[in-house]
Amino acid sequence: MPVFDSRSFKDHEQVVFCADAETGLKAIIAVHSTACGPAAGGIRFWDYAAAHKTMAPSDVAETRAEQDAVYDVLRLSRGMSYKNAMAGLRLGGGKSVIIGNPKKIGTPDLMRAFGRYIDRLSGTYYAAEDVGTSPAMLAAAGEATSFVSGLDDGEFATGDPSPHTALGVFVSIKSAVAHRLGKQDLSDVHVAVQGVGHVGLYLVEHLLKAGAKVTITDIVASNIEAAQALGDVTVVDPKTIHAVDCDVFAPCALGGGLNPHTIPDIKASVIAGAANNQLEHEGVQDEDLRKRGILYAPDYLVNAGGIISVEAEVHREKVTDAEREAKVLRIGDTLTKIFKSSDREGRPTGAIANEMAEDIIAAKAAAKKA
Ligand code: NAD
């Protein structure tokens, strides 16, 4: 299976494969860069085999699933480096994936086994919550290592990062709407939110308070009901949310949603949401969106609120809510700079953000060497 030759491998410092026969743990930790500080990023627990279930023989399906996991962890960890650098954090970029269905195998024993692997990295990688992991699972991993953040309890615990992520998405939408539509507030701006889970639900709350018109979707009925309880929202089928005739499309479910099948149907003039890796192929779809006149707010800038919230916990520092909030609000200013550069240079926002992040990381690495 290619790692060094994978299209997602880009100067990663360390990739660790972890297995524990007793608990069924199969996991990968990718440390992309520690130039800006210890690598920080969530633990994604995902059933990569589910997409290949119909394949025969089953060992081929398993290989494909493992390839997907490698691709995911490499791309996500690099995204964390860029995200943390652009948010001005003293954190590098890392990520981990656990392969399997968390509902079936995500026991406290398995999480403790994974915690022991994290511990072996001696603080090179700090884990946090991501899709498929919960605060309780993080706490179980934390019994075997102190290199876990985003915990509910403890002297420096910062708790659930989702409200901070949602605030960052909200200010990103405001910044993009101001830039593209020339509107300084969101009253009557129509936003379509794909996925009303942890982040999406808080985002809907912000949007309704700001007077926006909100359309939502989700694949879980109880999540839709929770959003409906917040106020007047229109519900559409998950298959059509990207095609809603609206001002802003906010992907807050999983990645890969901006692809050749969906982009031609998008009617929004702004895309800004929490999901990681929204572009199926970066460098292809961000240019496509630009050419179609759609303003794409790079996902890792938009969703940095969560890691901004967690930074102090990694460094064992105490910060006030106001200090954290001020940092999250700065996401809007960073985006405005990128939007202006994109207009000036006639290049996609994603490419400009990547270059800025790479420059920051290279400068930090050079300063460290010196
Ligand atoms: P979550 O799992 O709580 O929410 C995702 C929601 O999307 C769920 O309600 C799920 O049912 C729904 N969903 C899944 N597939 C869907 C589909 N095809 N159509 C419509 N809805 C669908 O996750 P979250 O913590 O809210 O994170 C959302 C996204 O933001 C993820 O991509 C995550 O990686 C990213 N993110 C989250 C944070 C955070 O602080 N939680 C931080 C940074 C990035």
Residues whose N, C-alpha, C, O or C-beta is under 5 A from the ligand:
A	BS01	NAD	P161 S162 T165 Q194 G195 V196 G197 H198 V199 G200 T217 D218 I219 V220 N223 P238 C252 A253 L254 G255 A274 A275 N276 N303 G306
